[in-house]
Amino acid sequence: MEMIIDIILKAGRAAVELSLFVLLPVMVVMLCLMRLLEARGILDTLVGRLTPALKPFGLNGMGVFAALQINFVSFAAPIATLSMMEQRGTSDRHLAATLAMIFAMAQANAAFPMMTMGLQLGTTLAFSLLGGLAAAAATYHIFGRHLSAAEENVDESLQHPSAAGAKGVLDTINLAGAEAFRIAIGAIPMLVLSLVVVGALKRLGVIDLLTQWLTPLLALAAIEPALILPSLTKYLAGGTAMMGVMDEMRRGDQISVELLNASAGFLINPFDLPGVAFLISAGRRVGAVWKPAALGGCVGIVLRTAGHAFCG
């Protein structure tokens, strides 16, 4: 019983520190910046200019906005855009392409805090864009080609708050700060549970046994055994939980900065059990196209993995 309490207390302390002292400050700054750009209409202008170039990839204006949200806000941010796309009559084919792109891209709630661990943000964002475009194109032109491309009268205008005057700017900042606080606080339960499970598996020797079994196979593929723990955590508990495990491993010098960056392609994305379940809850039609979107997302993740492994 004493061992269990010790694991829980250590996991709770680590989760609170990571959420409040790493995730929260980064999300406050990024969300304030994004919301101010939205309110000023700068993002609308950017989306309008990018949309024609990205249409061959199967993305429309709101799909472009979803890409900005996943990269600069959090993995949860695009769910509102997906829901809006479904309600406004976007075709199933475009929905699948947008969902695949989101699956393959790097989520800001993991990427930006992991800068403090040595993650190269520029490289991560560049490969995130390439992977997202590859995922969208593969889904639109290959995996989702059987889906309907018929669209109703699609309104691609985006509704944003106004930031006119000092009060408008202050209100926008306060709303963004409150949103960042909800994201950070909301991450604590999953972080605590994940770190408790990881701590228990370590104490019971399961991780060491699993590493021992998998090491020969990983050696054949030139994969570091140190990636077993964060990979299991990521795909079972999500990117935020993986970030917590990676933070502990970096503090304990169990994983190098080079390995952290080399593994970013398959570790930093919302394509995991919690992420997929959350995103497909955006609507009935979004949930119906998750299979071709998942296949396209895998194409983008493979491309990102190869790019990060090559660049280190």
ABEGO torsion letter per residue (X at the ends): XAAAAAAAAAAAAAAAAAAAAAAAAAAAAAAAAAAAAAAAGAAAAAAAAAAAAAAAAGBBAAAAAAAAAAAABBAAAAAAAAAAAAAAGBBAAAAAAAAAAAAABBBAAAAAAAAAAGBBAAAAAAAAAAAAAAAAAAAAAAAAAABBABBBBBBABBBBBBABEAAAAAAAAAAAAAAAAAAAAAAAAAAAAAAAAAAAAAAAGAAAAAAAAAAAAAAAAGBBAAAAAAAAAAAAAEAAAAAAAAAAAAAAGABBAAAAAAAAAAABBABBAAAAAAAAAAEAAAAAAAAAAAAAAAAAAAAAAAAAAAAX
